[in-house]
Amino acid sequence: MTTPTLAGLIDTLVAARRAGGFRYDRQERVLRRFAEHCRRDGYANGSIIQEAVEGFLYGRHLKASTIRREEIIMRDLAEHARQFGWSAWAPPVLTRVKTRHRPPPYVFSDEEIRRLFHVIDTQPLSEMSNRALVDPVLFRVFYATGMRLSEALNLQLRDVDLTRATLEVRDGKNHEGRVVPITRRLAESVESYVAAAHPHPEPAHHLFHTGDPSTPADKSTIYNRFRRYLADADIPHFPGGPHVHSLRHGFAVANLRRWAADGADLAVMLPYLSAYMGHADLRGTQYYLQLTADAYPQLAAMVQARFGYVIPTPDAPKGAGQ
């Protein structure tokens, strides 16, 4: 087998990661800079030596978190290079990063979900508010799709395809869109809701509104309603949760737990979950893996073994899972 150049080695690594469903854009930029560093300093092809890697990683004034991310990328390159017979030194990923200690994300129990939706479903009708019409469907969309609040509130009627049972998110986080399949049962609920909430439907009308379909429901209004529902369901609210985003957490964790219990191949399923939830890459999914590790320790071990190059080890900076 012909020994590739470092640039060619990087080409094959980037192609392999993208073929696996990863964007790998930031990682590619780092690797291209490393290749230029090696070319400029005269390091020969065929090996990746410690001096070259350390000069690249630690010879610049970078934030510790940036160095830590680049250490992980260089480890991925070293592993890939060894497959082509290169002698490749991998950094030990020891850079310490200061992290903010945040409360763990709140995930509702099954019993809390039952109480919460009972309260939402039994709101009295009012001439002053359409919440009894809107909220049973809106909060089911959160819980059944894992959508972000802004994504759900920005949905328009043109984004609803009940024949295919899909909702289309346009210009979501990171300015990316996606088509989200929903269950037939949820599609039927949405269909009944649209018939009642949109007597004169227009494609640009917002799916969830508080009276004027040309304007989406306000975030603060939804937050305030949710707080009242928590109180009525006897679910205490405290700093760190629960909040509307906890329904998104619950969606991810429920799927991960189900797949782990069913023995599903997470190497296949995790990229689907990442794409479904609108994550830029699998690092966002690490947030939810940590929530399931206690109940399913094999889950975290399996994913770290298969996706270590995009999911940092537990003491690395944690993603926000947003």
C-alpha positions as CSV (number, residue, x, y, z in Angstrom):
1,M,0.0,0.0,0.0
2,T,1.4,3.4,-1.0
3,T,2.1,5.7,2.0
4,P,-0.2,8.7,1.6
5,T,0.9,12.2,2.3
6,L,-0.3,14.0,5.4
7,A,-2.7,16.0,3.3
8,G,-4.0,12.9,1.6
9,L,-4.4,11.2,5.0
10,I,-6.5,14.1,6.2
11,D,-8.6,13.9,3.0
12,T,-9.5,10.3,3.7
13,L,-10.2,11.0,7.4
14,V,-12.6,13.9,6.6
15,A,-14.3,11.8,3.9
16,A,-14.8,8.9,6.3
17,R,-16.3,11.0,9.0
18,R,-18.6,12.8,6.6
19,A,-19.7,9.5,5.1
20,G,-20.6,8.5,8.6
21,G,-23.0,11.5,8.8
22,F,-20.8,14.1,10.7
23,R,-20.2,17.6,9.4
24,Y,-16.5,17.6,10.6
25,D,-16.0,21.1,9.4
26,R,-14.3,22.6,12.4
27,Q,-12.2,19.4,12.7
28,E,-11.1,19.7,9.1
29,R,-10.0,23.3,9.6
30,V,-7.8,22.2,12.6
31,L,-6.3,19.4,10.6
32,R,-5.5,21.6,7.6
33,R,-3.7,24.0,9.9
34,F,-1.8,21.1,11.3
35,A,-0.8,20.0,7.9
36,E,0.4,23.5,7.1
37,H,2.3,23.6,10.4
38,C,4.1,20.4,9.4
39,R,4.9,21.5,5.9
40,R,6.2,24.9,7.1
41,D,8.5,23.3,9.8
42,G,9.7,20.6,7.5
43,Y,8.2,17.4,9.1
44,A,8.3,14.5,6.7
45,N,5.4,12.4,5.7
46,G,5.1,8.8,7.0
47,S,4.9,9.7,10.7
48,I,3.4,12.2,13.1
49,I,5.9,12.9,15.8
50,Q,5.4,14.3,19.3
51,E,7.4,17.4,18.6
52,A,5.2,18.3,15.6
53,V,1.9,17.8,17.5
54,E,3.1,19.6,20.7
55,G,4.4,22.5,18.7
56,F,1.1,22.8,17.0
57,L,-1.1,22.4,20.1
58,Y,0.8,24.3,22.7
59,G,2.8,26.9,20.7
60,R,-0.1,29.3,20.4
61,H,-1.9,31.4,23.0
62,L,-5.3,29.6,23.0
63,K,-8.0,29.1,25.5
64,A,-7.8,25.8,27.4
65,S,-11.1,24.7,26.0
66,T,-9.8,25.2,22.5
67,I,-6.6,23.3,23.2
68,R,-8.7,20.4,24.7
69,R,-10.9,20.2,21.6
70,E,-7.9,20.2,19.3
71,E,-6.2,17.5,21.4
72,I,-9.2,15.3,20.8
73,I,-9.0,16.0,17.0
74,M,-5.3,15.2,16.9
75,R,-6.0,11.9,18.7
76,D,-8.5,11.0,16.0
77,L,-5.9,11.8,13.3
78,A,-3.3,9.6,15.0
79,E,-5.6,6.7,15.2
80,H,-6.5,7.1,11.5
81,A,-2.8,7.4,10.5
82,R,-1.9,4.2,12.3
83,Q,-4.4,2.3,10.0
84,F,-2.1,3.4,7.1
85,G,1.0,2.1,8.8
86,W,2.2,5.5,10.1
87,S,3.9,5.9,13.5
88,A,1.7,8.5,15.1
89,W,1.9,10.1,18.5
90,A,-1.4,11.0,20.1
91,P,-1.7,13.7,22.8
92,P,-2.9,12.4,26.1
93,V,-5.7,15.0,26.3
94,L,-4.7,16.4,29.7
95,T,-5.4,20.1,29.3
96,R,-7.6,21.1,32.3
97,V,-10.7,23.2,31.5
98,K,-12.6,25.3,34.0
99,T,-16.3,24.4,33.8
100,R,-19.3,26.0,35.3
101,H,-21.1,23.7,37.7
102,R,-24.7,23.7,36.6
103,P,-27.5,21.8,38.1
104,P,-28.2,18.5,36.1
105,P,-30.9,18.9,33.5
106,Y,-34.3,17.9,34.8
107,V,-36.0,14.9,33.2
108,F,-39.7,14.2,34.1
109,S,-40.7,10.9,35.5
110,D,-43.5,9.0,33.8
111,E,-45.8,9.8,36.6
112,E,-45.0,13.5,36.4
113,I,-45.7,13.5,32.7
114,R,-49.1,11.9,33.3
115,R,-50.0,14.5,35.9
116,L,-48.7,17.4,33.7
117,F,-50.7,16.4,30.6
118,H,-53.8,15.8,32.7
119,V,-53.6,19.4,33.9
120,I,-52.9,20.7,30.4
121,D,-55.7,18.7,28.9
122,T,-58.3,19.8,31.5
123,Q,-57.9,23.5,31.3
124,P,-61.3,25.2,31.2
125,L,-62.4,27.0,28.1
126,S,-62.2,30.8,28.3
127,E,-63.2,33.7,26.1
128,M,-60.0,35.5,27.3
129,S,-57.5,32.9,26.1
130,N,-57.2,30.1,23.6
131,R,-54.8,28.1,25.8
132,A,-57.3,25.2,26.2
133,L,-57.1,24.8,22.4
134,V,-53.5,25.4,21.8
135,D,-51.5,24.0,24.7
136,P,-52.6,20.3,24.6
137,V,-51.2,20.1,21.1
138,L,-48.2,22.5,21.5
139,F,-46.8,20.6,24.6
140,R,-47.3,17.3,22.9
141,V,-45.2,18.5,20.0
142,F,-42.5,19.4,22.5
143,Y,-42.7,16.0,24.2
144,A,-43.1,13.9,21.1
145,T,-40.5,15.5,18.8
146,G,-38.0,17.1,21.1
147,M,-38.3,20.4,19.3
148,R,-36.9,23.6,20.8
149,L,-39.5,26.2,21.9
150,S,-38.5,28.7,19.2
151,E,-38.8,26.0,16.5
152,A,-42.3,24.9,17.5
153,L,-43.5,28.5,17.8
154,N,-42.1,29.4,14.4
155,L,-44.0,26.6,12.6
156,Q,-46.4,27.8,9.9
157,L,-49.2,26.0,8.3
158,R,-47.1,25.5,5.2
159,D,-44.7,23.5,7.4
160,V,-47.4,20.9,8.3
161,D,-47.7,17.9,6.0
162,L,-50.4,15.7,7.5
163,T,-50.4,13.3,4.6
164,R,-46.7,12.5,5.2
165,A,-47.1,13.1,9.0
166,T,-44.2,15.6,9.1
167,L,-43.4,19.0,10.5
168,E,-40.7,21.1,8.7
169,V,-38.4,23.3,10.8
170,R,-37.2,26.2,8.8
171,D,-34.1,28.1,9.9
172,G,-33.6,26.4,13.2
173,K,-30.6,26.7,15.4
174,N,-27.4,27.1,13.5
175,H,-29.6,28.4,10.6
176,E,-30.4,24.8,9.5
177,G,-33.7,23.3,8.6
178,R,-35.0,19.7,8.9
179,V,-38.1,17.7,8.3
180,V,-39.4,16.0,11.5
181,P,-41.5,12.9,11.2
182,I,-44.3,12.6,13.8
183,T,-46.6,9.7,14.8
184,R,-49.9,9.2,13.1
185,R,-51.6,9.8,16.4
186,L,-49.9,13.2,16.8
187,A,-50.7,14.0,13.2
188,E,-54.4,13.4,13.9
189,S,-54.2,15.7,16.9
190,V,-52.6,18.4,14.8
191,E,-55.2,18.0,12.1
192,S,-58.1,18.4,14.6
193,Y,-56.3,21.4,16.1
194,V,-55.7,23.1,12.8
195,A,-59.4,22.8,11.9
196,A,-60.4,24.5,15.1
197,A,-57.7,27.1,15.5
198,H,-57.5,28.1,11.8
199,P,-61.0,28.6,10.4
200,H,-59.5,30.6,7.5
201,P,-56.1,29.0,7.0
202,E,-53.3,30.6,5.1
203,P,-49.9,29.0,4.4
204,A,-48.0,31.8,6.3
205,H,-50.2,31.6,9.4
206,H,-48.4,30.4,12.5
207,L,-49.5,27.0,13.7
208,F,-49.5,28.0,17.3
209,H,-50.9,31.5,18.1
210,T,-52.7,33.3,20.8
211,G,-55.5,34.8,18.7
212,D,-53.8,36.4,15.7
213,P,-52.5,33.6,13.4
214,S,-50.2,36.0,11.6
215,T,-48.2,36.3,14.9
216,P,-46.7,33.3,16.7
217,A,-47.4,32.6,20.4
218,D,-45.1,34.6,22.6
219,K,-42.3,32.7,24.4
220,S,-42.9,34.4,27.7
221,T,-46.6,33.5,27.5
222,I,-45.8,29.9,27.1
223,Y,-43.2,29.9,29.9
224,N,-45.8,31.5,32.3
225,R,-48.5,28.9,31.3
226,F,-46.0,26.1,31.9
227,R,-45.2,27.3,35.3
228,R,-48.9,27.3,36.2
229,Y,-49.3,23.8,34.9
230,L,-46.4,22.6,37.0
231,A,-48.0,24.1,40.1
232,D,-51.4,22.6,39.3
233,A,-49.7,19.2,38.7
234,D,-47.9,19.4,42.1
235,I,-44.5,19.4,40.4
236,P,-42.2,21.9,42.2
237,H,-40.2,24.4,40.2
238,F,-36.7,25.3,41.3
239,P,-33.6,26.9,39.8
240,G,-32.4,24.6,37.0
241,G,-35.8,23.1,36.3
242,P,-38.2,21.8,35.4
243,H,-38.9,24.0,32.4
244,V,-40.2,23.8,28.9
245,H,-36.9,22.5,27.6
246,S,-37.2,19.6,30.1
247,L,-39.7,18.1,27.6
248,R,-36.9,18.1,25.0
249,H,-34.6,16.4,27.4
250,G,-37.2,13.8,28.1
251,F,-37.7,13.0,24.5
252,A,-34.0,12.3,24.0
253,V,-33.5,10.3,27.2
254,A,-36.7,8.2,26.5
255,N,-35.4,7.2,23.1
256,L,-31.9,6.4,24.4
257,R,-33.2,4.3,27.2
258,R,-35.6,2.4,24.9
259,W,-32.8,1.7,22.4
260,A,-30.5,0.5,25.1
261,A,-33.1,-1.7,26.6
262,D,-33.9,-3.1,23.1
263,G,-30.2,-3.8,22.4
264,A,-30.3,-1.5,19.3
265,D,-27.1,-0.6,17.5
266,L,-26.3,2.9,18.9
267,A,-23.7,3.5,16.2
268,V,-26.7,3.5,13.8
269,M,-29.3,5.2,16.0
270,L,-27.3,8.1,17.5
271,P,-26.8,10.0,14.3
272,Y,-30.5,9.7,13.6
273,L,-31.3,11.2,17.1
274,S,-28.7,14.0,16.5
275,A,-30.2,14.9,13.1
276,Y,-33.8,14.6,14.4
277,M,-33.2,17.0,17.2
278,G,-31.2,19.5,15.1
279,H,-27.8,19.0,16.7
280,A,-24.9,20.2,14.6
281,D,-23.0,17.0,15.5
282,L,-23.0,14.2,18.1
283,R,-21.4,16.4,20.7
284,G,-24.8,17.7,21.6
285,T,-26.0,14.2,22.2
286,Q,-23.4,13.7,24.9
287,Y,-25.6,15.9,27.1
288,Y,-28.3,13.2,27.1
289,L,-25.9,10.3,27.3
290,Q,-24.8,11.5,30.7
291,L,-28.4,11.4,31.9
292,T,-28.8,7.8,31.0
293,A,-25.4,6.5,32.1
294,D,-26.5,5.5,35.6
295,A,-29.3,3.3,34.4
296,Y,-27.5,2.0,31.4
297,P,-23.7,2.2,32.0
298,Q,-23.1,0.1,28.8
299,L,-24.7,3.0,26.8
300,A,-22.0,5.5,27.7
301,A,-19.2,2.9,27.3
302,M,-20.5,1.8,23.9
303,V,-20.8,5.4,22.6
304,Q,-17.4,6.5,23.9
305,A,-15.8,3.5,22.1
306,R,-17.5,4.2,18.8
307,F,-17.7,8.0,18.9
308,G,-14.8,9.2,21.0
309,Y,-13.5,11.6,18.4
310,V,-16.7,13.7,18.7
311,I,-17.8,13.0,22.2
312,P,-15.3,14.1,24.9
313,T,-14.5,12.0,27.9
314,P,-16.6,12.8,31.0
315,D,-14.2,15.3,32.5
316,A,-14.1,17.3,29.3
317,P,-16.2,20.4,28.7
318,K,-19.8,19.3,28.6
319,G,-22.1,20.3,25.8
320,A,-25.3,22.2,26.4
321,G,-27.5,19.8,24.5
322,Q,-29.5,22.7,23.1
